[in-house]
């Protein structure tokens, strides 16, 4: 199998060259990430006494929506802010989430639960956490409800992508900021609660300032991130965030891992004559168990270093066979996202849901086997660190890293969107409850992306990578650059800035 090209990194300015910020409230510091320097803010509960200054002039924070991020952010902010600002949940009329919001302590009686547009109009900081499709459908009414001088907060840049696509823009008289936790909402809440006894436990976040009308946008964004419990907050732009985020969830964060394990499970069944039980352990359990745990603490290089000489040879071949597939697909995904095609496809799919609702994927034989395997973990013990599985997984992951490097994204963003969010937030849920569970319980945008792109990863690995291995036709060029890759230094730095505890997910 011929390697199409080694990764190439464009020279010239990147978004990092224009990134820096001033904060009058928090302590900014610079960290060396690989061969670059980035500005960050460390979080922690000891900073909560600075939140009144960060949110000066903000009497009410409206959390709009109760999907993945809404419950976590509303509760974290309420717990962190105390009397600093009133946190009010706003839901659309007839929302099915009203009872869940009430159960979390937000009620109409005390004025902390209300109609979406009324809450927007009354809030000084509006956190728009409704689904991407709903943002695209209702942005004009939402913008009309915002008062001049207030702040619009986003946790994803999808809306910017949609506005660009339709030739619209944010209102010129409001601040527009983003705080984007590097994990799903339940992780944001779970690690925050663990941080009640371990200072600094939380999900890391990126922040961006798209518009600063009031001069307070940076401090409000950083205050929002600290209040969510982020151990450290790094800077990006809203455009860079949505490009890397949408690309990431359609590649390694969700669709990629889904397609990888499906292809590996079949290969182990058909080519290696493994039982269903063993095939699942060598594919899915190996990825979500030992491979993810090692990457979390010791990086991609740590997986390779754990293998014996024979295992390292298997890893190198599998890595080299998978890398070109990962690079090709990630490049295609990035083009689809940056062109607006992927955003348009999500919006169009939303219009079809009434006729064609999304089904669940957990009824296939493979996922039913997974239920049995998870039930027998105590008897089976730790899943194997399979070198072939590790090579395929790390090869695809590194291809995404290289594509985002080529596109000029900051190292911290690349590490989070390609590696850290996968192994520290999403994969623990997959390990506890199954990959199918994760695919079926993410945001609508992510679920659609996984259903669209996972089969592509599965198909190309099965049709190109594995036959090349069987035919002894693998070009080992990709692996030649593996051990000296800059991402190992980046992940080593990021590991020092990771949450102080591991997330716990009940089965």
Residue, then its C-alpha position, 0 to 999 in steps of 0.5 A: x500500500x503506497x503512502x500518499x504523502x508524509x504529513x506536510x505543515x504549511x509555513x507562514x502565520x497561523x491563528x496562534x500568531x494573532x492570539x493573546x489576551x489581557x485579563x484584569x481579573x485572572x492570572x495569565x501565564x505562558x506555557x511552552x507547548x512543543x516548540x510554541x508558547x501559548x497563554x493560558x489561565x489555570x482554574x480552581x475553586x480558590x479563584x471563585x472569589x474573583x468571579x464577582x469582579x469577572x462578572x461585574x455588571x452581570x446580574x442574571x445569566x440565562x442558560x438556554x437549553x437543556x441538552x448535553x451542556x445545559x444541565x452541567x453548565x447551569x448547575x456548575x455556574x449556580x454552585x460556583x457563583x452563589x449570590x454573584x449572579x442569578x442563573x436562570x434556565x430558559x426553555x422553549x414552550x412545550x419543551x420536554x426538558x422542563x421536568x428535568x430542569x425542575x428536578x435539578x432545582x430550577x423552578x418557575x416559583x423562584x424565577x430560575x426557570x422560564x420561557x426561552x425568549x423571556x429569559x434571553x431578554x432579561x439576562x445580561x449574559x446569555x449562554x446559548x446551548x440549544x441544539x445547532x439546528x435550533x440555533x440555525x432556525x431561531x437565531x434571528x428571534x434570539x438576536x432580536x431578544x438580546x439587549x444592547x450591551x449584553x453578552x452572547x455566550x456560545x459553547x460551540x462555533x456552529x452558529x458562526x459557520x451557519x451565519x457565514x454560510x447564509x451571509x448574516x452576522x452577530x448583532x453589532x451591539x453585543x459581546x460575543x464570546x465562547x467557552x467550549x469545554x473539552x468534553x460532553x456535558x455529563x463529564x463537565x458536571x461529573x468532574x466538577x462534582x469530584x472537584x468539591x473534594x479535589x481542587x482543580x478537578x474539571x474539564x479543560x476548556x477553550x475560550x474565544x472572543x468574537x466581539x468585544x463591545x463592552x471591553x469586558x468580554x475576555x474577563x467574562x469568558x474566563x470567569x465563565x470557564x473558571x466557574x465551570x471548573x476548568x482546570x485550565x483555559x486556553x485561547x482560540x478563535x470561534x472559527x478555529x474552534x468549530x472547524x476543529x470540533x466538527x472535524x474532530x467529532x467526525x473523525x477521532x472523537x466519535x465517527x473514527x473510533x466507531x468505524x475503527x472498532x467495527x472494522x477491527x471486530x470483523x477482522x478478528x472474527x473473519x481473519x483471526x478466527x477469534x470468538x465474538x467475545x475475544x474479538x470484542x475484547x481485542x478491538x473495542x475493549x482494548x481501545x476504550x480500556x488500556x489504550x485510552x488509559x495509557x494515552x491519557x497519562x503517557x501519550x501516544x508514544x506511551x502505548x508504543x513503549x509498553x509493547x515488546x519488540x514483536x508487538x512494536x513491529x505489529x504496531x508499526x505496520x498497522x499504524x503505517x497502513x491506517x495513517x493514509x486512510x485517516x489522513x485522506x478522510x480527515x482532509x475530506x471532513x475538514x474540507x466539508x466542514x470549512x466549505x459549509x457543506x457539513x453544516x448545511x447537511x446537519x440543518x437539512x437532516x434536522x428538517x427530515x427528522x419528522x419523517x425519518x427520525x434517527x434510529x439507534x445502532x445498539x441492536x447489531x450483534x457486535x454491540x449485543x456481544x459488548x453488553x455480555x463482555x462488559x458484564x463479565x469484566x470481573x471474571x475476564x480481567x483487564x482487556x489486552x493491549x493489542x498491538x494491532x488495534x493500538x497501531x490502527x487507532x494511533x495511526x488514525x489519531x495521528x493523521x488527524x493531528x497532522x491535518x490540523x497541524x497543516x491547517x494551522x491550529x494551535x497545539x493545545x487545540x489540536x491535542x484536545x480535539x484529537x487526543x485528550x477529549x477522546x481518552x479523558x472524556x468520551x472513551x471512558x463513557x464508551x468503556x462504561x456503557x459502550x461505543x454504541x451508547x456514546x454514538x446514540x447519546x451525543x449531540x444531534x450534530x455529533x450523532x449525524x456526523x458519526x452515522x455519516x462518516x463512521x462507515x467511511x473509516x470502516x470501509x477504507x480500513x477494510x478495503x485498503x489498509x488490511x489487505x495491504x497488511x495481508x499482502x505485505x505491501x505496507x509502506x512504513x514511511x508514516x511510522x518513520x516520523x512517529x517517534x520524533x513527532x512534536x505531538x509527544x512533547x505537546x501531550x507531555x505538557x498537556x498531561x501536566x495540565x490535565x484534571x487532577x482526577x480521572x473521571x468516574x463513569x458508572x456502568 
